[in-house]
Amino acid sequence: MDTRELQLLHFALFLGIYLAALLGNGLILSAVACHHRLHTPMYFFLVNLALLDVGSISTTLPKAMANALWDTRAISYQGCAAQVFLFIFLSGAEFFLLTVMAYDHYVAICKPLHYGSLVGSRACAQMAAAAWGSGVLYALLHTANTFSLPLCHGNAVDQFFCEIPQILKLSCSDAFLREVGALVFSGFLAFGCFDFIVLSYVQIFRALLRIPSSQGRHKAFSTCLPHLAMVFLFLSTSMFAYLKPASISSPSLDLVVSLLYSVVPPAVNPLIYSMRNKELKVAVRKLFLYVLLKHKCC
């Protein structure tokens, strides 16, 4: 297979993943918006998660598809900085939102009588705003830290989108201390959020064991399982991407790893959350029936 055929294959692969992500997250947004039974805190956070996923995958794949289709790898310095900022902002906000969703599940299962007062509409809006705002501050810090470094080892990023590790390889200054500082700060935040999620689920599992009926335990656990799966997918792909040993690094492996942590979670999250969620399945089915009936009537 020659280079041009490989580029077209990349374009087709990226297009398929992108359309699947848009369709899955779009169905969640439409289903929640059109069904009043889903206007609850859990689905409010799920809508925010879907918006972040659409934004995250739209930051990387459209440009990558255009480059593959037109046989170019060009991106402006400003465009690269914007891509880094948006991707880190949306990814950071998503992890903060997953932490907030753990708190929502904790209150719903461990303190059900206080759920209305602790996770009301105002509290939900404040927590979602805090997640988005924290993502902005986190992205500003990393983007400013990265693009303040002078680049002298060429201007070709060996990846399908601009990411910080590849940009640091182009720096001619000693970026070691800055890189370590940024990693320590990121690790501190990630560990804090992860620790909160773990503590929340320790309390949740303790509460589940006290539920007398097996049916009640199964129903409560089914509510938590998709969130746990999304947290695991997000953390495992991100940690492998940024913490893998340099000795096993190669261009092909770096490409696969970048796809895993930047493209797979936004595309797979809707599938994960809808598989064990009967309410969401029913809402999506009703949405399909409504669209079909309206199309037939017209």
Secondary structure, 3 states (H helix, E strand, C coil): CCHHHHHHHHHHHHHHHHHHHHHHHHHHHHHHHHCHHHCCHHHHHHHHHHHHHHHHHHHHHHHHHHHHHCCCCCCCHHHHHHHHHHHHHHHHHHHHHHHHHHHHHHHHHHCHHHHHHHCCHHHHHHHHHHHHHHHHHHHHHHHHHHHCCCECCCCCCCCCCCCHHHHHCCECCCCHHHHHHHHHHHHHHHHHHHHHHHHHHHHHHHHHHCCCCHHHHHHHHHHHHHHHHHHHHHHHHHHHHHHCCHHHCCHHHHHHHHHHHHCHHHHHHHHHHHHCCHHHHHHHHHHHHHHHHHHHHC
